[in-house]
Amino acid sequence: MSVLPLLIAQHGGTASRAQILEITTPTGLRDALSAGEVVRHRRGVYGLPLDEQAALAVRTGAVLSHRSAALHHGLPVLHAPEPPEAVVSRARSIPVPDELRLRFRTLGPGDVEGPATTPLRTVVDCARDLPLPEALAVADSALRSGLVTPRELTRATLPRTGRAAARRVLDLASAEAVNPFESGLRALAVEADDRGWVAQVPITLRDGRTLHADVGDPVTRIALEADSHEFHKKREDVRTDCWRGNEMTLAGWVVLRFAWEHVMFNPDWVREVIAWVVQQRGGVSRGSSRSA
């Protein structure tokens, strides 16, 4: 088996041709496609194959929804759903298979596109039902891909149940987040201390140049760096990372670095670290009665 499935998983379930060709050749990509290890979602975008459980949703008469729909549209997610997620009209009465996470919802004529909910409906459903890191990763991915626009998120019709949670996600969504890893890290930061965490926050260095931290809060000047897995990390990259972190520190920022595994599998620790550093910096959560 090639390393491509791992690369695609770490990019949130989809990866561009350019990202794939950083670690393999066009022949390697063709071989992986032929072997069924990866599939082509649309021009230049590849993902993991639709498994039998997701296909079950279609056979059941439901439509793929939430993160399963996002992956169908080629949108990266933080965690692939297990079991696959689907929705079916409230008017239908069908048995619910154990291998499927099925929700009964009202589906309008413009909510379905092929075997899945539309990109906009997918974002709204995730914002309504999923934890903030999962939902924000999908919303950011939709904006970044152009399948959903900021205007559509602003004007989206939200359900009565879960409206506040959904609106929070849509307001936080940003096309600036590079991948679901960074989106998840920003969401954990918001959960740790609800302040102005910005994707790709600009930091002016002492020589006047500007760097962009993956996530940052301009008030407390805390920068969060998402260190994803590097398959072919060169010595020059290590030197650049050291220079980058030290220069941001000299510019007056506290730099925290988190690995992909931290965000994916140990989010409580990530939130704890961020909250502790905010407190040490004298930061105050919005709505807090403490003075800075």
Secondary structure as UniProt FT lines:
FT   HELIX           4..10
FT   TURN            11..12
FT   STRAND          14..16
FT   HELIX           17..20
FT   TURN            21..23
FT   HELIX           26..35
FT   STRAND          39..42
FT   TURN            43..44
FT   STRAND          45..47
FT   HELIX           52..60
FT   STRAND          63..64
FT   HELIX           66..72
FT   TURN            73..74
FT   STRAND          85..89
FT   TURN            90..91
FT   TURN            98..99
FT   STRAND          101..105
FT   TURN            109..110
FT   STRAND          112..113
FT   TURN            114..115
FT   STRAND          116..117
FT   HELIX           119..129
FT   HELIX           132..145
FT   HELIX           150..155
FT   TURN            161..162
FT   HELIX           163..172
FT   TURN            175..176
FT   HELIX           180..192
FT   STRAND          198..204
FT   TURN            206..207
FT   STRAND          210..217
FT   TURN            218..221
FT   STRAND          222..227
FT   HELIX           235..250
FT   TURN            251..252
FT   STRAND          254..259
FT   HELIX           260..265
FT   HELIX           267..280
FT   TURN            281..282
FT   TURN            286..287
//
